[in-house]
């Protein structure tokens, strides 16, 4: 019998609270190890971070990996046979899966069923007759564009899929509304999400120990940009027996901090909170200040592959650096910068016609961007513990955003 950590249980402890704010530094204990928070979870959609090996993740001090229930649903029986996501993927640390709801809902509304944050006036939903997904009380019926097959996921199916995948932390099945949806539709969708939350809990309890270790479940808060909806659902989910909470929705940039405050003021202080799908540095700073403990997003690796590189003094485009002998960031401790790769060398790999050169570039640039965001959360944690968060935030924003 495999021995798991933390007595094969899940728990959260607060190390230090941020004075006058909702933020805190803490430790998440899981059967596959601890996560010191605030922390960024690297996104390995299909059980691996693209172009970044498990050894590379260790080298950049990654603490956890997030994978996707939707994309892994058809191989979930195989993952279960291997003993769960950690054994199957080769990443032996803590893991999290999302419910798959975001992906299937995206097929339903098209434009706008994303964490846009910038396009409130421009976002429109796809015409119902053109949608690939349709929401019912049971769950979501959808047409999978990858397999060209009709399919269905509801709360029970999502829990069964996630428990076969076997991450340490799962997300309840929820309905993500878009920025184009009305207040009245958000009221309807939120009530459905709350009913789905109870169904998710009931089904999860049946299967959370199937693989021999305790798998935990977070409830997911929706409610759009409305304070009454956010606070009411936070209170309802807080009264349910979830292990933690996912903070979801299509946030507007300017209201992110306020929405997180509404949610976290109502949630139990002794349970962890995960901010879904955001990783820009100012979002992580706001999230950490307002009570989020963990974060995830595909942006660091996706932007790296397109030549957008994070540095202390703001992002740069590698396309502009022909003939530069500078490192990506002189302040960086990632394997790429420590090995001495210059901007010109990496630009040449990125633009090479050889596939092996491109793949090497994707690896080197992805490690750099991931390490940048991971290091940011490490420094935020240290600043909270040392009582210097406000000074750290001010200095970071001044350097990175030149403000």
C-alpha positions in Angstrom: 0.0 0.0 0.0 1.4 3.4 -1.0 2.1 5.8 1.8 0.6 9.3 1.4 1.6 12.5 3.2 -0.3 14.4 5.9 -2.0 11.2 7.2 -3.7 10.9 3.8 -5.9 14.0 4.7 -6.5 17.5 3.4 -6.2 20.6 5.7 -5.3 24.3 5.6 -3.5 26.3 8.2 -3.0 30.1 8.3 0.6 31.2 9.0 0.1 35.0 9.0 -2.7 37.3 8.2 -2.3 40.5 6.3 -3.0 43.5 8.6 -6.3 45.2 7.7 -6.9 43.0 4.7 -8.4 39.6 3.9 -5.1 38.2 2.6 -3.0 35.6 4.4 0.0 33.3 4.1 -0.8 29.6 4.8 0.0 26.0 4.1 -2.3 23.6 2.2 -1.7 20.0 3.3 -2.7 17.4 0.8 -2.0 13.6 0.4 0.7 14.4 -2.2 2.4 17.2 -0.3 2.2 20.7 1.0 1.5 23.9 -0.8 2.8 27.1 0.8 0.4 29.9 -0.1 0.0 32.2 -1.8 0.9 29.9 -4.7 0.6 29.6 -8.4 -0.4 26.2 -9.9 1.1 25.4 -13.3 -1.5 24.4 -15.8 -1.0 20.9 -17.3 -4.3 20.7 -19.2 -3.9 17.1 -20.2 -1.7 16.0 -17.3 1.5 17.7 -18.4 2.6 21.3 -18.8 3.3 21.8 -22.5 7.0 21.6 -23.2 7.9 21.5 -19.5 8.8 18.2 -17.9 8.2 17.2 -14.2 11.9 17.7 -13.6 11.7 21.2 -15.1 8.7 22.0 -12.8 10.8 21.0 -9.8 13.7 23.2 -11.1 11.4 26.3 -11.2 10.1 25.4 -7.7 6.6 24.6 -8.8 4.4 23.4 -6.0 1.3 22.1 -7.8 -0.2 21.3 -11.2 -3.7 21.9 -12.4 -5.3 19.6 -15.0 -8.6 19.7 -16.9 -11.5 17.4 -16.3 -13.0 18.0 -19.7 -9.8 17.2 -21.6 -9.0 14.1 -19.5 -12.5 12.7 -19.2 -12.1 10.1 -21.9 -8.8 8.8 -20.5 -9.9 9.0 -16.8 -10.4 5.2 -16.5 -6.8 4.7 -17.6 -5.6 7.3 -15.1 -7.5 5.5 -12.4 -5.8 2.2 -13.3 -2.4 3.9 -12.8 -3.4 5.0 -9.3 -4.4 8.6 -10.1 -3.1 11.7 -11.7 0.2 12.0 -9.8 1.3 8.4 -10.8 0.0 8.7 -14.3 1.5 12.1 -15.1 4.8 11.7 -13.4 4.3 14.8 -11.4 4.4 13.6 -7.8 3.3 16.8 -6.1 -0.1 18.1 -5.3 -2.7 18.3 -8.1 -6.0 20.0 -8.8 -8.6 19.4 -11.5 -11.3 21.8 -12.7 -14.8 20.4 -13.3 -14.8 20.8 -17.1 -17.7 23.3 -16.8 -15.7 26.2 -18.2 -14.9 24.2 -21.4 -18.4 23.0 -22.0 -20.0 26.4 -21.2 -17.5 28.0 -23.7 -19.1 25.9 -26.4 -22.4 27.4 -25.4 -21.9 31.1 -25.6 -18.8 31.5 -27.8 -17.5 35.0 -27.6 -17.7 36.3 -24.0 -17.7 32.9 -22.2 -14.2 33.7 -21.2 -12.4 35.7 -18.5 -12.3 38.7 -20.7 -12.0 41.5 -18.0 -11.8 44.2 -20.7 -14.7 44.0 -23.2 -17.9 44.5 -21.3 -19.4 46.7 -24.0 -18.3 44.4 -26.9 -19.2 41.0 -25.6 -22.1 39.2 -27.2 -23.3 35.6 -26.9 -23.5 33.3 -29.8 -27.0 32.9 -31.3 -28.7 29.9 -29.5 -29.1 28.0 -32.8 -25.4 28.1 -33.4 -24.3 27.0 -29.9 -22.5 23.7 -29.4 -23.7 23.4 -25.8 -27.1 23.7 -24.1 -27.7 24.0 -20.3 -30.5 22.1 -18.6 -31.2 21.3 -15.0 -29.5 17.9 -15.5 -26.3 19.4 -16.8 -24.8 20.4 -20.1 -25.5 18.7 -23.4 -22.8 19.5 -25.9 -21.2 18.6 -29.2 -17.5 18.0 -28.8 -15.6 19.7 -31.7 -12.5 17.5 -31.1 -14.3 14.1 -31.4 -17.3 15.3 -33.5 -19.5 13.5 -31.0 -22.5 14.5 -28.9 -21.8 14.3 -25.1 -23.1 15.3 -21.7 -21.6 16.3 -18.4 -23.6 17.1 -15.2 -22.5 17.3 -11.6 -22.5 13.5 -11.1 -20.5 12.9 -14.3 -18.0 15.6 -13.4 -17.4 14.2 -10.0 -17.0 10.6 -11.4 -14.6 11.9 -14.0 -12.5 13.9 -11.4 -12.5 11.1 -8.9 -11.1 8.7 -11.5 -8.5 11.3 -12.5 -7.7 11.5 -8.8 -6.3 15.0 -8.2 -5.9 16.1 -4.6 -8.4 18.9 -5.1 -11.5 19.0 -7.4 -14.0 21.7 -8.3 -17.8 21.4 -8.1 -19.7 21.6 -11.4 -21.0 25.1 -12.0 -22.5 27.3 -14.7 -20.2 30.1 -15.8 -22.1 33.0 -17.2 -20.6 35.5 -19.6 -20.2 39.2 -19.4 -23.1 39.5 -21.9 -25.6 37.7 -19.6 -28.2 39.8 -17.8 -28.8 40.1 -14.1 -31.9 38.0 -14.4 -30.1 35.2 -16.2 -27.3 35.3 -13.5 -30.0 34.8 -10.8 -31.3 31.8 -12.7 -27.9 30.3 -13.4 -26.7 30.9 -9.8 -29.6 29.0 -8.3 -28.8 26.2 -10.7 -25.1 26.2 -9.7 -26.1 26.0 -6.0 -28.3 23.0 -6.7 -25.4 21.5 -8.7 -23.1 22.2 -5.8 -25.2 20.0 -3.5 -25.3 17.2 -6.2 -21.6 17.5 -6.6 -21.0 17.1 -2.9 -23.3 14.1 -2.7 -21.6 12.3 -5.6 -18.1 13.2 -4.5 -18.7 11.7 -1.1 -19.3 8.3 -2.8 -16.0 8.3 -4.7 -13.5 10.5 -2.9 -11.6 7.6 -1.4 -11.8 5.2 -4.5 -8.1 5.4 -5.3 -6.9 5.0 -1.7 -6.3 8.6 -0.7 -8.6 11.4 0.3 -9.7 13.6 -2.6 -11.1 17.0 -1.7 -13.8 19.2 -3.2 -14.1 23.0 -3.6 -17.4 24.7 -4.2 -17.3 27.3 -7.0 -18.7 30.8 -6.5 -20.4 32.6 -9.4 -22.7 35.6 -9.4 -21.1 37.9 -12.1 -20.5 41.5 -11.1 -23.4 41.8 -8.6 -22.7 42.2 -4.9 -26.0 40.7 -3.8 -25.5 37.6 -5.8 -21.9 37.1 -4.8 -22.5 37.6 -1.1 -25.6 35.4 -1.1 -24.0 32.5 -2.9 -20.9 32.8 -0.7 -23.1 32.4 2.4 -24.9 29.4 1.0 -21.8 27.6 -0.1 -20.1 28.5 3.2 -22.8 26.5 5.0 -22.1 23.4 2.9 -19.4 20.9 3.7 -16.8 21.9 1.0 -13.1 21.6 1.7 -12.4 25.0 0.1 -13.7 27.4 -2.5 -13.1 28.3 -6.1 -13.6 32.0 -7.0 -14.9 31.9 -10.5 -16.6 34.1 -13.1 -15.9 36.5 -15.9 -14.4 39.3 -13.9 -14.0 42.9 -15.0 -10.5 44.1 -14.4 -11.5 47.2 -12.5 -13.9 45.4 -10.1 -11.8 42.2 -9.4 -10.7 43.3 -5.9 -14.2 44.4 -4.9 -15.8 41.1 -6.1 -13.2 39.1 -4.3 -13.8 41.1 -1.1 -17.5 40.4 -1.3 -16.9 36.7 -1.6 -14.1 36.3 0.9 -15.8 38.4 3.6 -18.6 35.8 3.6 -16.5 32.6 3.3 -15.1 30.7 6.3 -11.6 32.0 7.1 -10.2 28.6 7.9 -10.8 27.2 4.4 -8.6 27.8 1.3 -9.7 29.8 -1.8 -8.6 29.4 -5.4 -8.9 32.2 -7.9 -9.6 30.5 -11.2 -7.9 31.4 -14.4 -6.0 34.6 -13.6 -2.2 35.2 -13.6 -1.3 38.7 -14.5 0.9 40.1 -11.8 -1.5 42.9 -10.7 -4.4 40.3 -10.5 -2.3 38.0 -8.3 -1.4 41.0 -6.0 -5.0 42.0 -5.8 -6.1 38.4 -5.3 -3.6 37.8 -2.5 -4.6 41.0 -0.8 -8.3 40.1 -1.0 -8.1 36.6 0.4 -7.2 34.2 -2.5 -4.7 31.6 -1.6 -3.9 29.8 -4.9 -4.0 30.8 -8.6 -3.8 29.2 -12.1 -3.7 30.3 -15.7 -2.4 29.2 -19.1 -1.2 32.7 -19.9 2.5 32.4 -18.7 3.2 29.4 -21.0 0.9 30.5 -23.9 2.4 34.0 -24.0 6.0 32.6 -23.7 5.4 30.5 -26.9 4.4 33.7 -28.7 7.5 35.6 -27.6 6.0 37.6 -24.7 8.5 37.4 -21.9 8.0 38.6 -18.3 10.7 40.7 -16.7 11.0 42.8 -13.5 10.5 46.0 -15.6 7.5 44.7 -17.6 6.8 42.3 -20.4 8.9 42.4 -23.5 8.5 41.0 -27.0 11.4 38.8 -28.2 10.6 39.7 -31.8 12.3 43.1 -31.1 15.6 41.8 -29.8 17.9 40.8 -32.7 21.5 41.4 -31.7 20.9 41.7 -28.0 23.3 40.0 -25.6 21.0 40.7 -22.6 19.5 37.9 -20.6 15.7 37.7 -20.6 15.8 39.3 -17.1 19.0 40.1 -15.2 17.0 39.6 -11.9 15.8 36.1 -12.8 16.8 32.8 -11.1 15.1 30.5 -13.6 17.1 27.7 -15.3 17.0 29.6 -18.7 18.6 32.8 -17.3 21.0 30.9 -15.0 22.3 29.0 -18.1 23.0 32.3 -19.8 20.6 32.3 -22.7 20.5 35.7 -24.4 17.5 37.4 -25.9 19.0 37.0 -29.4 19.7 33.3 -29.0 16.2 32.6 -27.8 14.7 34.8 -30.6 16.7 32.7 -33.1 15.3 29.5 -31.7 11.8 30.9 -31.8 12.1 31.9 -35.4 13.9 28.8 -36.6 12.4 26.5 -39.2 13.6 23.5 -37.3 11.0 21.9 -35.0 13.5 20.9 -32.4 14.7 24.5 -32.1 11.2 25.7 -31.6 10.5 23.1 -29.0 13.7 24.1 -27.2 12.6 27.7 -27.3 9.1 26.8 -25.9 10.8 24.9 -23.1 13.2 27.7 -22.2 10.7 30.5 -22.4 8.0 28.6 -20.6 10.2 27.9 -17.7 11.2 31.5 -17.5 7.6 32.9 -17.5 6.4 30.3 -15.0 9.3 30.9 -12.7 8.5 34.6 -12.8 4.9 34.1 -11.6 5.9 31.4 -9.1 8.6 33.7 -7.7 6.0 36.6 -7.5 3.8 34.4 -5.2 6.8 33.4 -3.1 7.7 37.1 -2.6 4.1 38.0 -1.8 4.1 35.2 0.8 7.4 36.5 2.3 6.1 40.0 2.4 2.9 39.0 4.2 4.9 37.1 6.8 7.4 40.0 7.2 4.7 42.7 7.4 6.0 44.4 4.2 3.3 43.6 1.7 2.2 47.2 1.0 5.8 48.3 0.3 6.4 45.2 -1.8 3.2 45.8 -3.9 4.0 49.4 -4.5 7.6 48.7 -5.6 6.6 45.8 -7.8 3.8 47.8 -9.6 6.2 50.7 -10.0 8.8 48.5 -11.7 6.5 46.2 -13.8 3.8 48.7 -14.9 5.8 51.9 -14.6 3.2 53.4 -12.3 
